[in-house]
Amino acid sequence: MGGLVEFLRETRLLGTRALKRYYRVPANPISTLLFPLLQLFVFSQLFRQIVSVPGFTPAGGSTGSYLDYLAPGQVAFAVFFATAWSGGNLMADWRNGYLDKLRASPIDRYAILAGELVLLFAVSAAMAAAILCLALLLGAHIATGIAGFVGIVVLGGAFGIGWAGTSMVPALLTRSEQATSTLAMLFMPIAFMSTAFVPAALMPGWLQVVNDWNPISYVIEAMRSLMTVGFEVDVIGRAVVAIAILAVLLQGATLWAFRRLTA
């Protein structure tokens, strides 16, 4: 128990330092939010009549506004951008020697990564909350109230932890900020090939097959269920399983790449 307590304390300290590093640069949260906020505002107005298209069946068969449908997808986009540059933070610490100082200090090596995950959860959750607040200001509704709002925020934070491996693994393997940013953005089509904008029923057949295996869609559908329908345990459960699989695979690869870098 003593070792676990010490690990958690080290994680908290490093996570606090990572948060301060992130918010010390105002451009970080602004650049993360800008694209999803623009999509939410513009698309919700431009395509608001799409809900009347035959075959447009939101989660649970709900018939809310397109803004209600669109907001959860933009939460996922905000999380995507919040984690896309996470590997660059590790590379910055590696290049300026801070990572070597941490390795030489008497702390658990994996607390270094855990501290970064604290940052990613906090930033992803904050971005999710910001998108939801704007959606509410524009006239969206959350069927499950405050509990649903918190649930969406938590799902966003958890998804951020799982998805961060798409940036951390390339960073640790290539040791290049440029390669990391390029490789991380290659995953963007996966977000567009989800149900962020339209239901699967309106997609071409091949894209429906892709969507069936797209973890982002499961997360979006769980958020959308909380926003437009209610607490659907099966939908939320599938999202939790998708996030868990992502975290095991991608963070497992991150641990391997981190050991390779610091061996």
C-alpha positions in Angstrom: 0.0 0.0 0.0 2.9 2.4 0.8 4.2 2.0 -2.7 0.8 2.7 -4.3 0.3 5.8 -2.1 3.7 7.1 -3.2 3.0 6.4 -6.8 -0.3 8.3 -6.6 1.5 11.2 -4.9 4.1 11.4 -7.6 1.4 11.1 -10.2 -0.5 14.0 -8.6 2.6 16.2 -8.5 3.6 15.5 -12.0 0.0 15.9 -13.2 -0.2 19.3 -11.5 3.0 20.4 -13.2 1.7 19.2 -16.6 -1.5 21.2 -16.1 0.4 24.3 -15.3 2.5 23.8 -18.4 -0.5 23.4 -20.6 -2.6 26.4 -19.3 0.5 28.7 -19.1 0.1 29.0 -22.9 -3.4 30.4 -23.6 -3.2 29.3 -27.3 -3.4 25.6 -26.1 -7.0 25.5 -25.0 -8.0 28.1 -27.7 -6.6 26.1 -30.6 -8.1 22.9 -29.2 -11.6 24.3 -29.0 -11.6 26.4 -32.1 -12.3 23.8 -34.8 -15.0 21.9 -32.9 -16.7 25.1 -31.8 -16.8 26.3 -35.4 -18.2 23.0 -36.6 -20.9 23.0 -33.9 -22.0 26.6 -34.6 -21.9 26.4 -38.4 -23.1 22.9 -39.1 -25.9 23.1 -36.5 -27.3 26.1 -38.5 -26.4 24.9 -42.0 -27.8 21.4 -41.7 -30.5 21.9 -39.1 -33.2 20.6 -41.6 -31.3 17.3 -42.0 -33.4 15.7 -39.2 -36.3 15.6 -41.6 -34.5 13.5 -44.1 -36.0 9.9 -44.3 -33.7 7.5 -42.5 -32.3 10.1 -40.1 -32.8 8.2 -36.8 -30.8 9.5 -33.9 -29.9 7.4 -30.8 -32.9 5.6 -29.4 -35.2 6.9 -32.2 -35.2 10.3 -30.6 -36.4 13.2 -32.9 -34.6 16.2 -31.4 -32.9 19.0 -33.1 -29.8 18.6 -35.2 -27.9 20.6 -32.6 -28.7 18.0 -30.0 -27.5 15.3 -32.4 -24.3 17.2 -33.4 -23.0 18.3 -30.0 -21.8 14.8 -28.8 -19.8 14.4 -32.0 -18.1 17.7 -31.5 -17.2 16.7 -27.9 -15.4 13.8 -29.5 -13.6 16.1 -31.9 -12.6 18.4 -29.1 -11.1 15.4 -27.2 -9.4 14.3 -30.5 -7.6 17.7 -30.7 -6.9 17.9 -27.0 -4.9 14.6 -27.2 -3.4 15.0 -30.7 -0.4 16.9 -29.5 0.2 15.0 -26.2 3.2 13.2 -27.6 4.8 16.6 -28.3 4.8 17.4 -24.6 6.9 14.3 -23.9 9.3 15.2 -26.7 9.7 18.7 -25.3 10.7 17.3 -21.9 13.0 14.8 -23.5 14.8 17.4 -25.6 15.3 19.9 -22.8 16.6 17.3 -20.4 13.8 17.4 -18.0 12.9 13.8 -18.7 16.4 12.7 -17.8 16.2 14.6 -14.6 13.0 12.8 -13.7 14.6 9.4 -14.5 17.5 10.2 -12.3 15.3 11.2 -9.4 13.9 8.6 -6.9 10.4 8.3 -8.4 8.5 5.6 -10.2 9.3 5.9 -13.9 5.7 5.1 -14.8 4.5 8.0 -12.7 6.0 10.2 -15.5 3.4 8.8 -18.0 0.7 8.7 -15.4 1.2 12.4 -14.7 0.7 13.2 -18.4 -2.6 11.1 -18.3 -3.8 13.3 -15.5 -3.4 16.3 -17.8 -5.1 14.5 -20.7 -8.1 13.5 -18.6 -8.5 17.1 -17.2 -8.1 18.8 -20.5 -10.4 16.4 -22.4 -13.1 16.7 -19.7 -12.7 20.5 -19.7 -13.0 20.6 -23.5 -16.1 18.4 -23.4 -17.7 20.7 -20.8 -17.0 23.8 -22.9 -18.6 22.3 -26.0 -21.6 21.2 -24.0 -22.0 24.7 -22.5 -21.9 26.3 -25.9 -24.4 23.8 -27.2 -26.7 24.7 -24.3 -26.3 28.4 -25.0 -27.3 27.7 -28.7 -30.5 25.9 -27.5 -29.5 22.3 -27.1 -31.1 20.2 -24.3 -29.7 17.4 -22.2 -32.4 14.9 -21.4 -30.6 13.4 -18.4 -29.9 16.8 -16.8 -26.8 17.5 -14.6 -26.1 13.8 -14.2 -26.0 13.4 -18.0 -23.8 16.4 -18.3 -21.3 14.9 -15.9 -21.5 11.6 -17.6 -20.6 13.1 -21.0 -17.7 15.0 -19.5 -16.4 11.8 -17.8 -16.7 9.8 -21.0 -14.8 12.6 -22.8 -12.0 12.5 -20.2 -11.8 8.7 -20.3 -11.8 8.7 -24.1 -8.9 11.2 -24.0 -6.8 8.9 -22.0 -7.4 6.0 -24.4 -7.0 7.9 -27.6 -3.8 9.7 -26.4 -1.7 6.7 -27.4 -2.2 7.7 -31.1 0.1 10.6 -30.4 2.3 9.3 -27.6 3.4 6.1 -29.4 4.6 8.0 -32.6 6.4 10.5 -30.4 8.3 8.0 -28.4 9.2 5.9 -31.5 10.2 8.7 -33.9 11.5 11.3 -31.3 10.3 14.0 -33.7 7.6 16.6 -33.0 7.0 17.1 -36.7 6.5 13.3 -37.4 4.3 13.0 -34.3 1.9 15.8 -35.3 1.7 14.5 -38.9 1.0 10.9 -37.8 -1.5 12.0 -35.2 -3.5 13.9 -37.7 -3.7 10.9 -40.0 -6.2 9.5 -37.6 -8.6 12.4 -38.3 -10.5 10.6 -41.1 -11.5 8.0 -38.4 -13.4 10.8 -36.6 -15.2 11.8 -39.8 -16.1 8.2 -40.5 -18.1 8.0 -37.3 -21.7 8.9 -36.5 -20.5 12.4 -35.5 -22.6 14.1 -38.3 -25.1 11.5 -39.6 -26.6 8.2 -38.4 -25.1 5.0 -39.8 -28.3 4.4 -41.7 -27.4 7.3 -44.0 -23.9 6.1 -44.7 -22.8 4.1 -47.8 -22.5 0.4 -47.2 -18.7 0.3 -47.0 -18.7 3.1 -44.5 -21.3 1.4 -42.3 -18.9 -1.6 -42.1 -16.1 0.8 -41.0 -18.4 2.5 -38.5 -19.2 -0.9 -36.9 -15.6 -1.1 -35.9 -15.0 2.6 -35.1 -14.5 3.1 -31.4 -15.3 6.8 -31.7 -18.8 6.0 -32.8 -19.5 4.0 -29.7 -18.3 6.9 -27.5 -20.4 9.4 -29.5 -23.5 7.2 -29.3 -23.2 6.9 -25.6 -22.9 10.7 -25.2 -25.8 11.2 -27.6 -27.9 8.8 -25.6 -27.3 10.8 -22.5 -28.1 14.0 -24.3 -31.2 13.0 -26.2 -32.7 9.8 -24.8 -31.7 8.8 -21.2 -29.5 6.4 -19.4 -29.3 3.5 -21.8 -27.1 1.0 -20.0 -26.3 -1.1 -23.0 -25.2 1.9 -25.1 -23.1 3.3 -22.3 -21.6 -0.1 -21.6 -20.5 -0.5 -25.2 -18.7 2.8 -25.0 -17.0 1.8 -21.8 -15.8 -1.4 -23.4 -14.6 0.5 -26.5 -12.6 3.0 -24.3 -11.2 0.1 -22.2 -10.0 -1.7 -25.4 -8.4 1.5 -26.7 -6.7 2.2 -23.4 -5.3 -1.3 -23.1 -4.0 -1.4 -26.7 -2.7 2.1 -27.1 -1.5 2.8 -23.6 0.1 -0.7 -23.6 2.0 0.3 -26.7 2.9 3.6 -25.1 4.4 1.8 -22.1 6.4 -0.4 -24.4 7.7 2.7 -26.4 8.5 4.5 -23.2 10.6 1.7 -21.9 12.3 1.6 -25.3 13.1 5.3 -25.1 14.3 5.3 -21.5 16.1 1.9 -21.5 
